[in-house]
């Protein structure tokens, strides 16, 4: 395992644009003392009591941003208050609500967006069932949006491989590669349920087959998969116990043999993207000191270098990424302004390359 590399923190010039609901209303400028990375941040949504767990994609010539709305980070009084909001925008400036998805007696969480090989927008959602505040079952579900359509299809529970299926499955994100969708499915350590972590694959977004079961200590859970140009699969994985350091792993097809490295850094809601020059840029929560959402450069050897500390604090993280028109677009949520809200950051790619 490689230890986290030491690095000098980059002072950052921040152009902070504060946006109420849909429109830009004010600009605050913070000038750095030293070397800077230029970027902009604007608030794009704060209508629910708690707005969190974002994802972002470009589909049908529009941005789609999704997140959970609820009374708090965990379910409220009835234990079933999570709904999924989807926003759209052509330019990233003006945003409007496209859909609000709910399911009776189910807390919907952690929505993730992807585009299927046949050109549909797929929305993957975690579904939790409660008795009061006690969780009884977790069951992921999906729905789809055809290009040009104005409405998602009804929610459909996924069909997990019977060899690994439990009542506490959570398929956190699906990434498509060569007509196949891949994801990491983790299982909570509930009474009578062995904790598990599995690489699964799908051809339709609904039915999933186990590819690889991992034996990783310290409660691994949320994970994002991406692919390099040569087809190498890369995994960024969160862990909850022990030192709780995140892991970066990579494997060649058929993705059975993995090389895993300790990042020396705790992760929260991890996502990452591969730039054209091969750099891996990750977004996650910073746990050292006050909570922050950060951007970092990572590599397959387990090195981790913080690049940007975004305006954020408290309940925060869960980014989503899109590369568009020479910029990295990144959504995240944060409660640093007193209410947990959704933010959009834009970073010129030449700042990262």
N, C-alpha and C positions, 0 to 999 in steps of 0.2 A: 504494500500500500504506500502511495506517495503522500507525503505531508503537504499541507497547503504552502505555497510559495509566499515569501514575504514580498511586499510591494509597497511603493510609495503611493499614498492616496492622491488622486488627481483632484486638484481644485477645479471647480466647475462653474462656468458662467451659465446661469439659468435665466431663460426668458420664460416667465411663468404667466400664462394666459388663463384667467379665471373666467369660466363660462357658466352662466346660470341656465340650466335646462338645455336650450338649443343654441343660443346665440352668444357671441363673444361680447363681453361688456367692459372689461378693464384689463390693463397690462401692468405687471410689476416686474422690474428689472433688478436682478441681483448680480453685481459685477464681482468676478473672482479676483483673488489676489495674485494668481499665478497662472500656469498653463490651464487651458479650458477645453471642454467638449461642449459644443453648442447643441441645444435641443430646446423644444417647446413642450409645454404641458398645458392641457385645458380640461376642465371638468365637463363631462358630457351628459351626466344623469345623476339625480339625487332624489327622485320622487318617492321611493319607498322608505320605510323606517331604516332598513338595512339593505344595501345594494352591494353585492360581492360576488367573487369567483368568476372572473371574466374569461372570455375567449373572443378572438377576432379572426375574420377571414374576408377575402375579396371574392365575390361571386356575382356573376351576371352584371358586371360593371358597377357594382356597389360594394361598400363595406357592410358587413354584418357583424354586429357586436352582441354577444349574449352574456347574461349573468343571472344570478338568483336574486329575487326580491323576497324579503321576509321581515319578521319583527326583530330578528337578531341573528347572530352567527349560527346559533343552533335553534331548533324549533321553539315556537312560543308556547302559549298556554295549552293549546290543543295538540301540540307536537306535530302538526301537519300543515304548516303555513307557508312552506317554500313554493314559490312560483317562478317560472322562467320567463324573463323578458328578452326580446330580441329587438335591437335597434338597427336602422339602416341609414346610410349616408352615401351620397355620390362622391363627395369631396373631402369628407372627414371634418368639415366645419359645421354644417347644419345636419342635425340628427333628428330622426323621428321614430316613434314606436311602430314596429311592424307586427309584433305578436306578443301575447301574454299567455303562456301555457301553464295550465294547472291540472291537477288530478285529485279527485275527491279522496280524502283521508290518506294522502301520500305527500311526504315532504320531498319536493324535487330539488336537486342540488347539482352543483359542479357541471353546468352544461359545457359541452365541447363541440366545436364545429369542424367539419371537413367536407371536401368535395369528392364525391364518389366517381369511379371511372366512367360511369354512364352520364355524368354531368348533373347530378342532383346534389343539393346541399343537405348534408346529414347532420342532425342535431342529436348528440348522445347525452343522456341525462341519468344521473343517479337517483333512484327512488327509495326512500326509507319509510317503513311502516312502524307505527308506534302504538303502545298502550300507555297512555299518559306520557311520561317522559322516557319510558323504557322502550328501547328499539327491539322490534320483533323480527324484522327481515329487511334485507337490502336487495333490490332487484333493478338493475339498469334497464333502460328502455331507449328507443330511438324513434325519431320521426324524420320525414324527408320533405324537401321543397324542390319542385321542378323549376327549371329556368322559366321565367315569365309568370309563374304562379304567384298568387297573393296569399296563399294559405298553406301551412304545413299539413302533412298527412296526420292522421290520428297516432297517438303514442302506441308503440308496440314493444312489449317486453322482449329483451334479447333471449336467444336460446343458447345457453352455455353448454359446452362439452360435458356430457353426463359423468365422465371420468373425474372431473375436477369441480363440478357444480356443488354449491352449498346454499344455504339461505342467507349468506352474508357476503355475496359477491359484489365487487365494485370494479367495473371496467372504466378506467379513468379517462382515457383518451385513445382515439384511433387515428393512425397515420397510414395513408395509402401509398403503395409502391408496387408498380408493375401489376395493376389490376387486383391487388390483394391488400386488405386492410389489416394492420397489426396493432395490437394494444397490450398493455400490461394490466392484468386483472389481479387484484389483491383481495384477500379475505380477512375480515376482522377476527380478532381473537375473542370470540364469544364462547360461552359455556358449551362444551360439547363439539366445538368447531375448531379444527386444527388450522392455525394461521398458515396461509399459503400465498405464493406469488407465482404467477404464470404468464408466459408469453402466449398469446392466442392470435388466431388469424381468422379472417372472414372474406367471403367473396360478395356478400350482399348486405353487410352491415347488421344483419339480424342473427344469423347462426354463426357460432364461433367454435373453432377446433383448437385443442391444446397443441402447442408446438414445443414448449420447454417449461418445465417446472424448476424454479430456483430454490436453493437452500441458502438464504441470506439472513444473517442474524440482525437483531435490534429493530424489529418491526418495520420492514420496508413497506411502502404503500404507494403514494402518488408517483407516477412516472410518465415521462414523455419520450417517445421514440422519433428519431429522424434518420434520414439516409444520406450517406455520402455519395459522390458521383460514381464510385466503383461498386455501389450496392451494399457497402458496409452498413449495418444497422447500429445506431448509437442510442444508448439509453441513459437518461438522467433520472435518478431515483432518490426519493426522499426516504429517510428513516427517522423513527421516533424515539428509540430507546438507546441506552448506553451513551456514547458520545453523540449519537444522533447525526453523525456526518453523512452527507449525501454521497452517492456513488455514481460514477460514470462508467459505463460498460460498452463494449463493442463486440460485434460478431459478424462473421461472413455467413452467407447463405449455406446451408439451410437454417442458420441461427440456433444451432444446438450447443456450440462451444463458445463460451464467453470469456473475455478478459475484463476484470472488474478492478477499478481503482477508487480508493478513498479520496474524496475531494478536500477533506480537512475543514469542511464548512457545512453548517447546517442549512437545509433547504426548506422552503415552504411554498407550495403551489408551483413547482418548477416547470418552466417551459424554456425551450431554446430553439434557435434557428441556425441553419448553415448558410453563411454568406458565399457569394460566387468565388471568393478567393480561398474558400475552405475553412475560414475561421468559424468557431462555434461561439455564438453569443447567447447568453442565458439571462433570463429574468427570474428573480426569486425574492424571498424575504430575507432580510438581514437580522440575525438574532444577537449578534455581539453589540451590546449597548442598546439604545432605544430602537424599537422595531422600525425598519425602513424597507421600502421596495427598492431593489437595486438592479443594475445591469452589470453583467460580468463577462469576461472572456474566459472560456474553459478549454481544455484539450483532453485528448485521450489518455495522457499520462497522469491525469489527476490534478493538473495545475489550475488554479482559480485566481483571477485578478479582477478586483472590483473596478468598474469604469465610471459608473454614474450612480449617485444616491438621489433618487427622485424625491420631490416634495411628497412626504408620506409620514405615517406614524400610526401607532396603536394597532387596530385591526387592519391589516394591509397585505398585499401581494396578489398572487394568482394572475399573472400576465398572460396576454395573448399577442401573437406577432404576425405582421404582414410586411413584406417588402413591396413597395409601390412608388414609382416615380422618383427613384433615387433616394428614398428615405426608408428607415425602419419605423414602422408604426407599431405602437405597443399600448394596449389597454392594461389597466390594473385598477385595484380598488384601494381605498384608504379612508381612515377616519381622522386624519390630522386636522381637518377643519371643523371638527365637532360632530359630523354626521358621516357615516360610512357611505361613500359616493364613488362613482365610476369616473376614471380619468383616462385621457389619451395623450401619450407622449409621441413626438416625432423627432427622430435623430437622423441627420444626413449620413448616408452610408460612407461618405469620404471621411467622416469623423471616426469611423470604426475600422476602416480598411487601411 
